[in-house]
Every structure is written in structure tokens, then in C-alpha cells.
Amino acid sequence: MERFSEVAYMKKLLTILCIAACLLGGTVQSFAADDVKNSEAYTTYGENFDSLVQQLIGYSDEELEEIKNTTTSDEDIQLIDSWMAVKDDLGEYVGVLSCEAEESDSDLTVTMKFDFTECDITMVYNADTSSANISFEKVLTKMEILKKAGMNTVIGMGTTFIVLIFISLVISAMRFIPMLFNKKVDTADNGEEKKAEIPAAEVKEDVTDDLELAAVIAAAIAAAEGTSPDGVVIRSIKRADNAKWKRA
């Protein structure tokens, strides 16, 4: 694949710069440090990106929205959105801190770091045979990095402890399951045992009528034999078959 020319690399960037120049119409000055200014990456690519950032600094939110509405390029819209995400936290522009370029036969990557009074930013420009895009990202201070790392640590450890506590509670509760099961089995067994232990109700015979009947019979026998009823002892009374009474 043929090596990209500088014009091919900067085609989309120059389009954005033209729009910026028309809308702003101001003079752009370079604030790169001497060692950065003298580097090949800065003289080849960095000056244009330095100018682009200074152009973007001069835009208000309304003007940036107007650029988004007037362009049909997705790359331009992505550039404006990326800039608007960081612009409010930067402060005053100071200059370029570094500029590095990596190029091959098929793509180009330019990475620049810009110095602001409140927060530095890193710009990355990526271009290949079909597209080119620019993105901005805030450079976190050591305190912000430590704060973010500490917050991530707290969240991670907190989540881990919550999960461990939940697992320990589940494991602790599992020992009650056999007890509940055994309790149900014991309740069922005790119910069956109680039913088996309950004796059948004894049928008590009413012997009052039999005693009276025995006394009457004894008196009748004594009268028939001309003896005293005390001498007659009736040991049992059995009901006779009705058929025998009818034949008698």
C-alpha cells in the first residue's frame, strides 16, 4: 500500500480548520515549548492541531452547536462533542506540552498534550485510508487518580463483602432445613402413634335389667317349687330362640 502524503493525512483536519477560520476570524498564536516546537512531529503535524485547539477555545457553546448543525461530517460532529465534554474544566490555555506521531503505510496517529491552568488534556488524532477522527480526554492529576482508585477499591471490596455475607447467611440457614424436615416427620409419626394408642371404647353392658329379670325368675321358680327365693341362684340368663317359644 502506498505511503500516505501529508495532504491525505490532514484532509479532514483542514476542512475543520477552514470552518473554524470562517466563524472565528481571529489570530492564532503558538505557545509550544522550544523543545516541542523543534520536534519533527510538531513541525509536521502539531502546528495544525495547536491551531485547531486554540480555534476551539474561542467558541461558545452556541457557536459549537452551530458548527455541528452546518457540517455533514460524522468526524466533525465527533470532534465537537469530544471538545464540549472537556472544555468547561480546563481554564486558560498555556501551551503544548508534548507532541508525538506514529505513522505507517496505512495509518497515522498523533498524540499531543496541552497545558491549561485548571486541567491538562490529551488529544489523539487517528487517520487511516477511510476515516480520520480527533478525540480529547482530560489528564487526571495524581490526587484524582488516587481518589478514583480508592473509590474503585472501596466499591469492589464493598461488593465482595456483601456477596460473602450473603453467602454465609445462606450457608448458615441451610442447617435449619433438616431440622424443619425432621420436625414435620416427627409430627406425622406422633399423630399416627397417638391414633394407634387410643383404645377402642369398651362397650359396657347394662346389667340392671338382667338383675331385675333374674329376681323375677327366681321368685317365680321359688313359688312354683314352694321354696324361698333365697335358695334359688340364677347364674346366667340366655335369650331363647323365638322359634322354640312358638313351638312351646
Residue pairs with C-beta under 8 A, 6 or more apart in sequence:
1 105
1 106
1 129
2 105
3 105
4 103
4 105
4 106
4 107
4 108
4 127
4 129
6 44
6 45
9 45
9 103
9 108
9 127
9 132
10 45
10 48
11 132
12 73
12 75
12 76
12 127
12 132
13 48
13 49
13 52
13 125
13 132
13 134
14 48
15 73
15 76
16 52
16 76
16 79
17 48
17 51
17 52
17 55
19 67
19 70
19 71
19 76
20 52
20 55
20 56
20 59
20 67
21 55
23 59
23 63
23 66
23 67
24 55
24 58
24 59
26 55
26 58
28 50
28 51
28 54
28 55
29 54
30 37
30 47
30 50
30 51
30 95
30 96
31 50
31 93
31 94
31 95
31 96
32 42
32 46
32 50
32 95
32 96
32 99
33 95
33 96
33 97
36 42
36 46
36 96
36 97
36 98
36 99
37 43
39 46
39 99
40 101
41 99
41 100
41 101
41 110
42 50
42 96
42 99
44 101
45 99
45 101
45 108
45 110
45 125
46 96
46 99
46 101
46 110
46 112
49 99
49 110
49 112
49 123
49 125
49 134
50 96
50 112
52 134
53 93
53 114
53 123
54 93
56 64
56 83
56 87
57 87
57 93
59 67
61 84
64 80
64 83
64 84
67 76
67 80
68 76
68 77
68 80
68 81
71 77
75 131
75 132
75 133
75 134
78 133
78 134
78 135
79 133
79 134
79 135
82 134
82 135
82 136
83 136
85 136
86 119
86 121
86 136
86 137
86 138
89 118
89 119
89 138
90 116
90 117
90 118
90 119
90 121
91 116
91 117
91 118
91 119
92 116
92 117
92 118
93 114
93 115
93 116
94 114
94 115
94 116
94 117
95 114
95 115
96 112
96 113
96 114
96 115
97 113
97 114
97 115
97 120
98 111
98 112
98 113
99 110
99 111
99 112
99 113
100 110
100 111
100 112
101 108
101 109
101 110
101 111
102 108
102 109
102 110
102 111
103 109
106 128
106 129
107 126
107 127
107 128
107 129
108 125
108 126
108 127
108 128
109 124
109 125
109 126
109 127
110 123
110 124
110 125
111 122
111 123
111 124
111 125
112 122
112 123
112 125
113 120
113 121
113 122
113 123
113 139
114 120
114 121
114 122
114 123
119 138
119 139
119 141
120 138
120 139
121 136
121 137
121 138
121 139
122 136
122 137
122 138
122 139
123 134
123 135
123 136
124 134
124 135
124 137
125 132
125 133
125 134
126 132
126 133
127 133
140 148
210 237
213 237
214 234
214 237
215 229
217 234
217 237
218 229
218 232
218 233
218 234
219 229
221 229
221 232
222 228
222 229
222 231
222 232
